[in-house]
Amino acid sequence: MGGFTMRKLVVSSLILMLVTLGWSDSGRGEQPPAPRGELRIVDKNPRNWISITLTVIEELMTLDQEGKLVPRLATRWQWLDDRTLEVTLRQGVKFHNGEVFDAAIVKLNYDETFRFRQPHRNGQYMNFTPGSRLEILDPYTIRFIFPEPDGAALVKISNMHMANRQFHRELGWGEKSW
């Protein structure tokens, strides 16, 4: 390859890289401004809830690409018997408004999820069985107690979104909020 063609290739590659990655003053050692304020939902259309929950609300655990449960807001879980699941929560987590994530928040979200018996897109079988309950053992340990063995319990828990008190006070889950 000639020298001119090689230079053209290098310059074209650099331009493509700058366009792709963005060309701005912040690339010269300046920090971009930090986000400020709180998330405010302006359009409460139900179609927006999937985007909201997938980007700003966490779960205790989630399924990875191979279908294996992996920790999120829970650090570990253990079946004590075929109806009792103990979960250890991640410490040091705060919501966007500074509220601390703890067992009381999980209980609030569990109670709200149970109360609404939500029509999950996966089906009603994703709701917790009547008679199920959640007990707080300490600020970072909870226990789910089921009235009968539930092979889908971990998947149900992994679909339970953790929102803070402000969310429940101002918006909440279910059609009443739309």
Protein Blocks (a to p, Z undefined) as FASTA:
>chain_A
ZZklmmmmmmmmmmmmmmmnopafklnopacdddedjdddfblcfklmmmmmmmmpccfb
dcdfkopacdfkbmbdcdfblmbccddddehiacfkopacdfklmmmmmmmmmmnopacf
kbjklpccehiacddfbfkbccdddfbdcfklmmmmmmmccddfklmmmnogcjklZZ
